[in-house]
Amino acid sequence: MAKVERALIVGAGIGGLAAYTALAQAGIEADVIERTPEVDVYGVGICQPANSLRVLKRLGVLEEILDTGWAFDNWLFFDHKENLVVEVPSKLGEGDDMPAEVGLMRPELHRVLIEAAEREGARVRYGTTVADLEDEGERVAARFSDGSSSDYDLVIAFDGIKSEMRRRLFGDGHEPVYTGAAVWRVMAPRLPEVVCGGLYQSPTRKAGRTPLGEDKMYLLLVTEEPGGVRYAKEEMVELLRERLAEFGGTIGEIRDGLGPDSDVVYSPLSEVMLPTPWHKGRVVLGGDAAHACVPHLNQGAAMAIEDAATLADELVAGDTVEAALASYSARRYPRVKFAQKASRDVLDAERQIHADNFEASLEAMAAHLPRAAGEVDEVFNQAA
C-alpha cells in the first residue's frame, strides 16, 4: 500500500465527499475544505446511471438513493408535439441487479453523500481555501485562507470545472471550453404519466423531463446561447417559457405551469480534458477539475464518483504514492475521454437537426438509436 495516512480533500461536492468515504473505507484519514461558506447545491434534479450506482452501493448509500429517488430503465423519445418516435430500453446495470437510472434531487444526493462521509468522521471546513502549498517530497505543507496550516501525505482536489488547484498545478492552459450550448432546468410537480426519462426533439432544440420521486420531476431544455451571457434572475421564467413555445404535450403543460416562484437554473455547457498524469508530486485532481463533459448521458457526476473509488483502490494497491497516482489517471483517462466524446456526439447530432431534415432525422432516430445507445451502455457496464 502506498504510504498515505492523512490526506487533504479540496472540495466538498459530489466527488470530494465520495472520495472522503472511499478513503476512510481504505483506512486513510482526511480533512475536507470547501470554499463556499455553507452547503450550496442547486435545487434541481440529477440522474445517476447504474455505473455510478455500483460505486454508491460500495460506499454504503445505494438504499438511501433508491429510497429518495425514482428508478427507471427506459427512455422515451418524442417529437415536440409528443408523438412517440422510439422507446429505448437501457442496458445499464445489466448483471448488477440494480436500476439503469435513478432520478433524484441534487440536494438529496449531496445530503446522502455528506451524511455517509460524516458517519466516517468527516467534518467539512466551509469558507476555506488553499492559500499556499509546498510539496516537500514525502509530505505537502498546506496553508489555508483562515491562517491555519497542516501537513498531509496527499492533497486531492475535487474543486470543480473552474478548479483553482488545476490552475495551480498546470497553469492556465486548461480552462473550460464553452460548447455554445446551455441547459435550462426547473423543478415541477410530477405528472402521473412521467414514470421514466423522456426527451423531446423539435426542429431547433431538445427538451426533456425526468421523475425525481413520488411528487417531483424536472424539466430540461438545451439551447444555443451566446458565450458569457448573463440573464437576470427575474427574467428566467419568461425566457424559458419563450424557448419552450413550440412544445406541446407534457413539456407544454410544465411550461404553462411555470410561475414567478419557479426557480429556473441556467448552466452554460463547457468541457475540460486534462492530459495525464493528473498529478504533480503529491497533489492530484479528480472529477470536473480534471475532466468535464456535457450532461447528455448523465455521466458527469458518475465519472467523479468513479474517480473517487478508483483513486482509493490505487492508493491501496500501489507500492508508492507516485505509482498509485500515475496508475489512477492512466486507468481513468480512457473512460472519461469516452464519456466526454459520447456525450458531445449526442449534442452535436442534435445540432444537425433543422426544419428541412426534421422528419428524416426522426426516422433515423427510430431506426438507429436503440442500437447506438446499447453500445454506449455496454461500455459503462464494464468495470471502471
Contacts in CASP RR format, 6 or more apart in sequence:
PFRMAT RR
TARGET T0000
AUTHOR 0000-0000-0000
METHOD contacts of the structure
MODEL  1
MAKVERALIVGAGIGGLAAYTALAQAGIEADVIERTPEVDVYGVGICQPA
NSLRVLKRLGVLEEILDTGWAFDNWLFFDHKENLVVEVPSKLGEGDDMPA
EVGLMRPELHRVLIEAAEREGARVRYGTTVADLEDEGERVAARFSDGSSS
DYDLVIAFDGIKSEMRRRLFGDGHEPVYTGAAVWRVMAPRLPEVVCGGLY
QSPTRKAGRTPLGEDKMYLLLVTEEPGGVRYAKEEMVELLRERLAEFGGT
IGEIRDGLGPDSDVVYSPLSEVMLPTPWHKGRVVLGGDAAHACVPHLNQG
AAMAIEDAATLADELVAGDTVEAALASYSARRYPRVKFAQKASRDVLDAE
RQIHADNFEASLEAMAAHLPRAAGEVDEVFNQAA
1 315 0 8 1.000
1 316 0 8 1.000
1 317 0 8 1.000
1 318 0 8 1.000
2 314 0 8 1.000
2 315 0 8 1.000
2 316 0 8 1.000
2 318 0 8 1.000
2 319 0 8 1.000
2 320 0 8 1.000
2 321 0 8 1.000
2 323 0 8 1.000
2 324 0 8 1.000
3 153 0 8 1.000
3 320 0 8 1.000
3 321 0 8 1.000
4 28 0 8 1.000
4 153 0 8 1.000
4 154 0 8 1.000
4 315 0 8 1.000
4 321 0 8 1.000
4 324 0 8 1.000
5 28 0 8 1.000
5 29 0 8 1.000
5 153 0 8 1.000
6 28 0 8 1.000
6 29 0 8 1.000
6 30 0 8 1.000
6 31 0 8 1.000
6 151 0 8 1.000
6 152 0 8 1.000
6 153 0 8 1.000
7 23 0 8 1.000
7 28 0 8 1.000
7 29 0 8 1.000
7 30 0 8 1.000
7 31 0 8 1.000
7 152 0 8 1.000
7 153 0 8 1.000
7 154 0 8 1.000
7 155 0 8 1.000
7 156 0 8 1.000
8 30 0 8 1.000
8 31 0 8 1.000
8 32 0 8 1.000
8 33 0 8 1.000
8 140 0 8 1.000
8 142 0 8 1.000
8 150 0 8 1.000
8 152 0 8 1.000
8 154 0 8 1.000
8 155 0 8 1.000
8 156 0 8 1.000
9 16 0 8 1.000
9 19 0 8 1.000
9 20 0 8 1.000
9 23 0 8 1.000
9 30 0 8 1.000
9 31 0 8 1.000
9 32 0 8 1.000
9 33 0 8 1.000
9 156 0 8 1.000
9 157 0 8 1.000
9 158 0 8 1.000
10 33 0 8 1.000
10 130 0 8 1.000
10 155 0 8 1.000
10 156 0 8 1.000
10 157 0 8 1.000
10 158 0 8 1.000
10 159 0 8 1.000
10 165 0 8 1.000
11 32 0 8 1.000
11 33 0 8 1.000
11 34 0 8 1.000
11 35 0 8 1.000
11 157 0 8 1.000
11 158 0 8 1.000
11 159 0 8 1.000
11 160 0 8 1.000
12 32 0 8 1.000
12 33 0 8 1.000
12 34 0 8 1.000
12 114 0 8 1.000
12 124 0 8 1.000
12 126 0 8 1.000
13 34 0 8 1.000
13 110 0 8 1.000
13 113 0 8 1.000
13 158 0 8 1.000
14 109 0 8 1.000
14 110 0 8 1.000
14 113 0 8 1.000
14 301 0 8 1.000
14 304 0 8 1.000
14 305 0 8 1.000
15 113 0 8 1.000
15 158 0 8 1.000
15 286 0 8 1.000
15 287 0 8 1.000
15 301 0 8 1.000
15 304 0 8 1.000
15 305 0 8 1.000
15 307 0 8 1.000
15 308 0 8 1.000
16 32 0 8 1.000
16 156 0 8 1.000
16 158 0 8 1.000
16 304 0 8 1.000
16 308 0 8 1.000
17 32 0 8 1.000
17 110 0 8 1.000
17 113 0 8 1.000
17 114 0 8 1.000
17 116 0 8 1.000
17 117 0 8 1.000
17 122 0 8 1.000
18 55 0 8 1.000
18 59 0 8 1.000
18 113 0 8 1.000
18 304 0 8 1.000
18 305 0 8 1.000
18 308 0 8 1.000
18 309 0 8 1.000
19 30 0 8 1.000
19 156 0 8 1.000
19 158 0 8 1.000
19 307 0 8 1.000
19 308 0 8 1.000
19 311 0 8 1.000
19 312 0 8 1.000
20 30 0 8 1.000
20 32 0 8 1.000
20 117 0 8 1.000
20 120 0 8 1.000
20 122 0 8 1.000
21 59 0 8 1.000
21 113 0 8 1.000
21 116 0 8 1.000
21 117 0 8 1.000
21 120 0 8 1.000
21 122 0 8 1.000
21 308 0 8 1.000
22 58 0 8 1.000
22 59 0 8 1.000
22 308 0 8 1.000
22 309 0 8 1.000
22 311 0 8 1.000
22 312 0 8 1.000
23 29 0 8 1.000
23 30 0 8 1.000
23 311 0 8 1.000
23 312 0 8 1.000
23 315 0 8 1.000
24 30 0 8 1.000
24 117 0 8 1.000
24 120 0 8 1.000
24 121 0 8 1.000
24 122 0 8 1.000
25 59 0 8 1.000
25 120 0 8 1.000
25 312 0 8 1.000
26 312 0 8 1.000
26 313 0 8 1.000
26 315 0 8 1.000
26 316 0 8 1.000
28 312 0 8 1.000
28 315 0 8 1.000
30 122 0 8 1.000
30 156 0 8 1.000
31 125 0 8 1.000
31 150 0 8 1.000
31 152 0 8 1.000
32 117 0 8 1.000
32 122 0 8 1.000
32 123 0 8 1.000
32 124 0 8 1.000
32 125 0 8 1.000
33 124 0 8 1.000
33 125 0 8 1.000
33 127 0 8 1.000
33 128 0 8 1.000
33 129 0 8 1.000
33 130 0 8 1.000
33 144 0 8 1.000
34 124 0 8 1.000
34 125 0 8 1.000
34 126 0 8 1.000
34 127 0 8 1.000
34 128 0 8 1.000
35 127 0 8 1.000
35 128 0 8 1.000
35 129 0 8 1.000
35 159 0 8 1.000
36 126 0 8 1.000
36 127 0 8 1.000
37 126 0 8 1.000
37 127 0 8 1.000
38 126 0 8 1.000
39 110 0 8 1.000
39 114 0 8 1.000
39 126 0 8 1.000
41 106 0 8 1.000
41 107 0 8 1.000
41 110 0 8 1.000
42 106 0 8 1.000
42 107 0 8 1.000
42 185 0 8 1.000
42 265 0 8 1.000
43 105 0 8 1.000
43 106 0 8 1.000
43 107 0 8 1.000
43 187 0 8 1.000
43 263 0 8 1.000
43 265 0 8 1.000
44 105 0 8 1.000
44 106 0 8 1.000
44 185 0 8 1.000
44 186 0 8 1.000
44 187 0 8 1.000
44 218 0 8 1.000
44 265 0 8 1.000
45 103 0 8 1.000
45 104 0 8 1.000
45 105 0 8 1.000
45 106 0 8 1.000
45 185 0 8 1.000
45 187 0 8 1.000
45 210 0 8 1.000
45 212 0 8 1.000
45 218 0 8 1.000
46 103 0 8 1.000
46 104 0 8 1.000
46 105 0 8 1.000
46 106 0 8 1.000
46 109 0 8 1.000
46 298 0 8 1.000
46 301 0 8 1.000
47 101 0 8 1.000
47 102 0 8 1.000
47 103 0 8 1.000
47 210 0 8 1.000
47 298 0 8 1.000
48 56 0 8 1.000
48 65 0 8 1.000
48 101 0 8 1.000
48 102 0 8 1.000
48 103 0 8 1.000
48 104 0 8 1.000
48 109 0 8 1.000
48 298 0 8 1.000
48 301 0 8 1.000
48 302 0 8 1.000
49 92 0 8 1.000
49 100 0 8 1.000
49 101 0 8 1.000
49 297 0 8 1.000
49 298 0 8 1.000
49 299 0 8 1.000
49 302 0 8 1.000
49 380 0 8 1.000
50 92 0 8 1.000
50 93 0 8 1.000
50 96 0 8 1.000
50 98 0 8 1.000
50 99 0 8 1.000
50 100 0 8 1.000
50 101 0 8 1.000
50 380 0 8 1.000
50 381 0 8 1.000
51 92 0 8 1.000
51 93 0 8 1.000
51 299 0 8 1.000
51 302 0 8 1.000
51 306 0 8 1.000
51 380 0 8 1.000
51 381 0 8 1.000
51 384 0 8 1.000
52 301 0 8 1.000
52 302 0 8 1.000
52 305 0 8 1.000
52 306 0 8 1.000
53 62 0 8 1.000
53 65 0 8 1.000
53 93 0 8 1.000
53 96 0 8 1.000
53 98 0 8 1.000
53 99 0 8 1.000
53 102 0 8 1.000
54 93 0 8 1.000
54 96 0 8 1.000
54 98 0 8 1.000
54 384 0 8 1.000
55 305 0 8 1.000
55 306 0 8 1.000
55 308 0 8 1.000
55 309 0 8 1.000
55 384 0 8 1.000
56 62 0 8 1.000
56 65 0 8 1.000
56 305 0 8 1.000
57 98 0 8 1.000
58 309 0 8 1.000
59 113 0 8 1.000
59 116 0 8 1.000
59 309 0 8 1.000
60 116 0 8 1.000
61 112 0 8 1.000
61 113 0 8 1.000
61 116 0 8 1.000
62 98 0 8 1.000
64 112 0 8 1.000
65 102 0 8 1.000
65 104 0 8 1.000
65 109 0 8 1.000
65 112 0 8 1.000
66 99 0 8 1.000
66 102 0 8 1.000
68 104 0 8 1.000
68 105 0 8 1.000
68 108 0 8 1.000
68 112 0 8 1.000
68 213 0 8 1.000
69 102 0 8 1.000
69 103 0 8 1.000
69 104 0 8 1.000
69 105 0 8 1.000
69 108 0 8 1.000
69 212 0 8 1.000
69 213 0 8 1.000
70 102 0 8 1.000
70 103 0 8 1.000
70 104 0 8 1.000
70 195 0 8 1.000
70 211 0 8 1.000
70 212 0 8 1.000
70 213 0 8 1.000
70 214 0 8 1.000
71 99 0 8 1.000
71 101 0 8 1.000
71 102 0 8 1.000
71 103 0 8 1.000
72 99 0 8 1.000
72 100 0 8 1.000
72 101 0 8 1.000
72 102 0 8 1.000
72 103 0 8 1.000
72 195 0 8 1.000
72 196 0 8 1.000
72 197 0 8 1.000
72 211 0 8 1.000
73 89 0 8 1.000
73 90 0 8 1.000
73 92 0 8 1.000
73 99 0 8 1.000
73 100 0 8 1.000
73 101 0 8 1.000
73 196 0 8 1.000
74 87 0 8 1.000
74 88 0 8 1.000
74 89 0 8 1.000
74 90 0 8 1.000
74 100 0 8 1.000
74 196 0 8 1.000
74 197 0 8 1.000
75 87 0 8 1.000
75 88 0 8 1.000
75 90 0 8 1.000
75 196 0 8 1.000
75 197 0 8 1.000
75 198 0 8 1.000
75 199 0 8 1.000
75 373 0 8 1.000
76 84 0 8 1.000
76 87 0 8 1.000
76 88 0 8 1.000
76 196 0 8 1.000
76 197 0 8 1.000
76 198 0 8 1.000
76 199 0 8 1.000
77 84 0 8 1.000
77 85 0 8 1.000
77 86 0 8 1.000
77 87 0 8 1.000
77 88 0 8 1.000
77 198 0 8 1.000
77 199 0 8 1.000
77 200 0 8 1.000
77 201 0 8 1.000
77 365 0 8 1.000
77 369 0 8 1.000
78 84 0 8 1.000
78 85 0 8 1.000
78 198 0 8 1.000
78 199 0 8 1.000
78 200 0 8 1.000
78 201 0 8 1.000
79 85 0 8 1.000
79 200 0 8 1.000
79 201 0 8 1.000
79 202 0 8 1.000
79 362 0 8 1.000
80 200 0 8 1.000
80 201 0 8 1.000
80 202 0 8 1.000
80 203 0 8 1.000
80 207 0 8 1.000
80 246 0 8 1.000
80 247 0 8 1.000
80 248 0 8 1.000
80 251 0 8 1.000
81 247 0 8 1.000
81 248 0 8 1.000
81 249 0 8 1.000
82 200 0 8 1.000
82 248 0 8 1.000
82 249 0 8 1.000
82 250 0 8 1.000
82 251 0 8 1.000
85 201 0 8 1.000
85 362 0 8 1.000
85 365 0 8 1.000
85 366 0 8 1.000
86 365 0 8 1.000
86 366 0 8 1.000
86 369 0 8 1.000
86 370 0 8 1.000
88 369 0 8 1.000
88 370 0 8 1.000
88 373 0 8 1.000
89 370 0 8 1.000
90 100 0 8 1.000
90 101 0 8 1.000
90 373 0 8 1.000
90 374 0 8 1.000
90 377 0 8 1.000
91 100 0 8 1.000
91 373 0 8 1.000
91 374 0 8 1.000
91 377 0 8 1.000
91 378 0 8 1.000
91 381 0 8 1.000
92 100 0 8 1.000
92 101 0 8 1.000
92 377 0 8 1.000
92 380 0 8 1.000
92 381 0 8 1.000
93 99 0 8 1.000
93 100 0 8 1.000
93 377 0 8 1.000
93 381 0 8 1.000
94 377 0 8 1.000
94 381 0 8 1.000
95 381 0 8 1.000
96 381 0 8 1.000
100 377 0 8 1.000
101 197 0 8 1.000
101 298 0 8 1.000
103 210 0 8 1.000
103 211 0 8 1.000
103 212 0 8 1.000
103 213 0 8 1.000
104 212 0 8 1.000
104 213 0 8 1.000
105 212 0 8 1.000
105 216 0 8 1.000
109 301 0 8 1.000
114 122 0 8 1.000
114 124 0 8 1.000
117 124 0 8 1.000
125 144 0 8 1.000
125 146 0 8 1.000
127 145 0 8 1.000
127 146 0 8 1.000
128 144 0 8 1.000
128 145 0 8 1.000
128 146 0 8 1.000
129 144 0 8 1.000
129 145 0 8 1.000
129 164 0 8 1.000
130 142 0 8 1.000
130 143 0 8 1.000
130 144 0 8 1.000
130 145 0 8 1.000
130 155 0 8 1.000
130 164 0 8 1.000
130 165 0 8 1.000
130 168 0 8 1.000
131 143 0 8 1.000
131 144 0 8 1.000
131 145 0 8 1.000
131 147 0 8 1.000
132 142 0 8 1.000
132 143 0 8 1.000
133 140 0 8 1.000
133 141 0 8 1.000
133 142 0 8 1.000
133 143 0 8 1.000
133 155 0 8 1.000
133 168 0 8 1.000
133 283 0 8 1.000
134 140 0 8 1.000
134 141 0 8 1.000
135 280 0 8 1.000
135 281 0 8 1.000
135 282 0 8 1.000
135 283 0 8 1.000
137 281 0 8 1.000
137 282 0 8 1.000
138 153 0 8 1.000
139 151 0 8 1.000
139 152 0 8 1.000
139 153 0 8 1.000
139 282 0 8 1.000
140 151 0 8 1.000
140 152 0 8 1.000
140 153 0 8 1.000
140 154 0 8 1.000
140 155 0 8 1.000
140 282 0 8 1.000
140 283 0 8 1.000
141 149 0 8 1.000
141 150 0 8 1.000
141 151 0 8 1.000
142 149 0 8 1.000
142 150 0 8 1.000
142 151 0 8 1.000
142 152 0 8 1.000
142 155 0 8 1.000
143 149 0 8 1.000
144 150 0 8 1.000
152 282 0 8 1.000
153 282 0 8 1.000
153 321 0 8 1.000
154 282 0 8 1.000
154 283 0 8 1.000
154 284 0 8 1.000
154 315 0 8 1.000
154 321 0 8 1.000
155 165 0 8 1.000
155 282 0 8 1.000
155 283 0 8 1.000
155 284 0 8 1.000
156 284 0 8 1.000
156 285 0 8 1.000
156 286 0 8 1.000
156 311 0 8 1.000
157 163 0 8 1.000
157 165 0 8 1.000
157 166 0 8 1.000
157 283 0 8 1.000
157 284 0 8 1.000
157 285 0 8 1.000
157 286 0 8 1.000
157 289 0 8 1.000
158 285 0 8 1.000
158 286 0 8 1.000
158 287 0 8 1.000
158 288 0 8 1.000
158 289 0 8 1.000
158 304 0 8 1.000
158 307 0 8 1.000
158 308 0 8 1.000
159 165 0 8 1.000
159 166 0 8 1.000
159 289 0 8 1.000
160 287 0 8 1.000
160 288 0 8 1.000
160 289 0 8 1.000
160 292 0 8 1.000
161 176 0 8 1.000
161 270 0 8 1.000
161 272 0 8 1.000
161 288 0 8 1.000
161 289 0 8 1.000
161 292 0 8 1.000
162 176 0 8 1.000
163 285 0 8 1.000
163 288 0 8 1.000
163 289 0 8 1.000
165 283 0 8 1.000
165 285 0 8 1.000
165 289 0 8 1.000
166 174 0 8 1.000
166 272 0 8 1.000
166 274 0 8 1.000
166 285 0 8 1.000
166 289 0 8 1.000
166 290 0 8 1.000
167 174 0 8 1.000
169 279 0 8 1.000
169 280 0 8 1.000
169 283 0 8 1.000
169 285 0 8 1.000
170 274 0 8 1.000
170 280 0 8 1.000
174 272 0 8 1.000
174 274 0 8 1.000
175 272 0 8 1.000
176 270 0 8 1.000
176 271 0 8 1.000
176 272 0 8 1.000
176 292 0 8 1.000
177 270 0 8 1.000
177 271 0 8 1.000
177 272 0 8 1.000
178 227 0 8 1.000
178 228 0 8 1.000
178 268 0 8 1.000
178 269 0 8 1.000
178 270 0 8 1.000
179 269 0 8 1.000
179 270 0 8 1.000
179 271 0 8 1.000
179 294 0 8 1.000
179 344 0 8 1.000
179 347 0 8 1.000
180 224 0 8 1.000
180 225 0 8 1.000
180 227 0 8 1.000
180 268 0 8 1.000
180 269 0 8 1.000
181 222 0 8 1.000
181 223 0 8 1.000
181 224 0 8 1.000
181 225 0 8 1.000
181 268 0 8 1.000
181 269 0 8 1.000
181 294 0 8 1.000
181 347 0 8 1.000
181 351 0 8 1.000
182 222 0 8 1.000
182 223 0 8 1.000
182 224 0 8 1.000
182 225 0 8 1.000
182 266 0 8 1.000
182 267 0 8 1.000
182 268 0 8 1.000
182 269 0 8 1.000
183 220 0 8 1.000
183 221 0 8 1.000
183 222 0 8 1.000
183 223 0 8 1.000
183 266 0 8 1.000
183 267 0 8 1.000
183 269 0 8 1.000
183 295 0 8 1.000
184 220 0 8 1.000
184 221 0 8 1.000
184 222 0 8 1.000
184 223 0 8 1.000
184 236 0 8 1.000
184 239 0 8 1.000
184 240 0 8 1.000
184 243 0 8 1.000
184 264 0 8 1.000
184 265 0 8 1.000
184 266 0 8 1.000
185 218 0 8 1.000
185 219 0 8 1.000
185 220 0 8 1.000
185 221 0 8 1.000
185 264 0 8 1.000
185 265 0 8 1.000
185 267 0 8 1.000
186 218 0 8 1.000
186 219 0 8 1.000
186 240 0 8 1.000
186 254 0 8 1.000
186 258 0 8 1.000
186 262 0 8 1.000
186 263 0 8 1.000
186 264 0 8 1.000
186 265 0 8 1.000
187 212 0 8 1.000
187 216 0 8 1.000
187 217 0 8 1.000
187 218 0 8 1.000
187 262 0 8 1.000
187 263 0 8 1.000
188 209 0 8 1.000
188 216 0 8 1.000
188 217 0 8 1.000
188 218 0 8 1.000
188 219 0 8 1.000
188 254 0 8 1.000
188 257 0 8 1.000
188 258 0 8 1.000
188 262 0 8 1.000
189 215 0 8 1.000
189 216 0 8 1.000
189 217 0 8 1.000
190 211 0 8 1.000
190 212 0 8 1.000
190 213 0 8 1.000
190 214 0 8 1.000
190 215 0 8 1.000
190 216 0 8 1.000
190 217 0 8 1.000
191 217 0 8 1.000
191 250 0 8 1.000
191 253 0 8 1.000
191 254 0 8 1.000
193 250 0 8 1.000
194 209 0 8 1.000
194 210 0 8 1.000
194 211 0 8 1.000
194 217 0 8 1.000
194 250 0 8 1.000
195 211 0 8 1.000
196 211 0 8 1.000
197 208 0 8 1.000
197 209 0 8 1.000
197 210 0 8 1.000
197 211 0 8 1.000
198 208 0 8 1.000
198 209 0 8 1.000
198 210 0 8 1.000
199 206 0 8 1.000
199 207 0 8 1.000
199 208 0 8 1.000
200 206 0 8 1.000
200 207 0 8 1.000
200 208 0 8 1.000
200 247 0 8 1.000
200 250 0 8 1.000
200 251 0 8 1.000
201 350 0 8 1.000
201 353 0 8 1.000
201 361 0 8 1.000
201 362 0 8 1.000
201 365 0 8 1.000
202 246 0 8 1.000
202 247 0 8 1.000
203 246 0 8 1.000
203 353 0 8 1.000
203 354 0 8 1.000
203 355 0 8 1.000
203 358 0 8 1.000
204 246 0 8 1.000
204 353 0 8 1.000
204 354 0 8 1.000
204 355 0 8 1.000
205 221 0 8 1.000
205 222 0 8 1.000
205 223 0 8 1.000
205 224 0 8 1.000
205 243 0 8 1.000
205 350 0 8 1.000
206 221 0 8 1.000
206 222 0 8 1.000
206 350 0 8 1.000
207 219 0 8 1.000
207 220 0 8 1.000
207 221 0 8 1.000
207 222 0 8 1.000
207 244 0 8 1.000
207 247 0 8 1.000
207 251 0 8 1.000
208 219 0 8 1.000
208 220 0 8 1.000
208 221 0 8 1.000
208 251 0 8 1.000
209 217 0 8 1.000
209 218 0 8 1.000
209 219 0 8 1.000
209 220 0 8 1.000
209 250 0 8 1.000
209 251 0 8 1.000
209 254 0 8 1.000
210 217 0 8 1.000
210 218 0 8 1.000
210 220 0 8 1.000
211 217 0 8 1.000
212 218 0 8 1.000
219 251 0 8 1.000
219 254 0 8 1.000
219 255 0 8 1.000
221 240 0 8 1.000
221 243 0 8 1.000
221 244 0 8 1.000
222 269 0 8 1.000
222 347 0 8 1.000
222 350 0 8 1.000
223 243 0 8 1.000
224 351 0 8 1.000
225 268 0 8 1.000
227 268 0 8 1.000
228 268 0 8 1.000
231 239 0 8 1.000
231 266 0 8 1.000
236 264 0 8 1.000
236 266 0 8 1.000
237 258 0 8 1.000
237 259 0 8 1.000
237 260 0 8 1.000
237 262 0 8 1.000
237 264 0 8 1.000
239 264 0 8 1.000
240 255 0 8 1.000
240 258 0 8 1.000
240 264 0 8 1.000
241 255 0 8 1.000
241 258 0 8 1.000
244 251 0 8 1.000
244 252 0 8 1.000
244 255 0 8 1.000
245 255 0 8 1.000
247 255 0 8 1.000
258 264 0 8 1.000
269 294 0 8 1.000
269 295 0 8 1.000
269 347 0 8 1.000
270 292 0 8 1.000
271 292 0 8 1.000
271 293 0 8 1.000
271 294 0 8 1.000
271 340 0 8 1.000
271 344 0 8 1.000
272 288 0 8 1.000
272 289 0 8 1.000
272 290 0 8 1.000
272 291 0 8 1.000
272 292 0 8 1.000
273 291 0 8 1.000
273 292 0 8 1.000
273 336 0 8 1.000
273 337 0 8 1.000
273 340 0 8 1.000
274 285 0 8 1.000
274 289 0 8 1.000
274 290 0 8 1.000
274 291 0 8 1.000
276 329 0 8 1.000
276 330 0 8 1.000
276 333 0 8 1.000
277 325 0 8 1.000
277 326 0 8 1.000
277 329 0 8 1.000
277 330 0 8 1.000
278 284 0 8 1.000
278 285 0 8 1.000
278 286 0 8 1.000
278 290 0 8 1.000
278 325 0 8 1.000
278 328 0 8 1.000
278 329 0 8 1.000
278 332 0 8 1.000
279 285 0 8 1.000
279 325 0 8 1.000
279 326 0 8 1.000
279 328 0 8 1.000
279 329 0 8 1.000
281 321 0 8 1.000
281 322 0 8 1.000
281 325 0 8 1.000
282 321 0 8 1.000
282 325 0 8 1.000
284 311 0 8 1.000
284 325 0 8 1.000
284 328 0 8 1.000
284 329 0 8 1.000
286 304 0 8 1.000
286 307 0 8 1.000
286 308 0 8 1.000
286 311 0 8 1.000
287 303 0 8 1.000
287 304 0 8 1.000
287 307 0 8 1.000
288 300 0 8 1.000
288 304 0 8 1.000
290 307 0 8 1.000
290 329 0 8 1.000
290 336 0 8 1.000
291 303 0 8 1.000
291 336 0 8 1.000
291 337 0 8 1.000
291 339 0 8 1.000
291 340 0 8 1.000
292 300 0 8 1.000
292 340 0 8 1.000
293 299 0 8 1.000
293 300 0 8 1.000
293 303 0 8 1.000
293 336 0 8 1.000
293 339 0 8 1.000
293 340 0 8 1.000
293 343 0 8 1.000
293 344 0 8 1.000
294 340 0 8 1.000
294 343 0 8 1.000
294 344 0 8 1.000
294 346 0 8 1.000
294 347 0 8 1.000
295 343 0 8 1.000
296 343 0 8 1.000
296 344 0 8 1.000
296 346 0 8 1.000
296 347 0 8 1.000
297 339 0 8 1.000
297 342 0 8 1.000
297 343 0 8 1.000
297 346 0 8 1.000
297 376 0 8 1.000
299 339 0 8 1.000
299 342 0 8 1.000
299 343 0 8 1.000
299 380 0 8 1.000
300 339 0 8 1.000
302 339 0 8 1.000
302 380 0 8 1.000
303 335 0 8 1.000
303 336 0 8 1.000
303 339 0 8 1.000
306 332 0 8 1.000
306 335 0 8 1.000
306 384 0 8 1.000
307 328 0 8 1.000
307 332 0 8 1.000
307 336 0 8 1.000
309 384 0 8 1.000
310 328 0 8 1.000
310 331 0 8 1.000
310 332 0 8 1.000
310 384 0 8 1.000
311 328 0 8 1.000
314 324 0 8 1.000
314 325 0 8 1.000
314 327 0 8 1.000
314 328 0 8 1.000
314 331 0 8 1.000
315 321 0 8 1.000
315 324 0 8 1.000
315 328 0 8 1.000
317 324 0 8 1.000
317 327 0 8 1.000
318 324 0 8 1.000
318 327 0 8 1.000
332 384 0 8 1.000
335 384 0 8 1.000
338 379 0 8 1.000
339 380 0 8 1.000
342 376 0 8 1.000
342 379 0 8 1.000
352 361 0 8 1.000
353 361 0 8 1.000
END
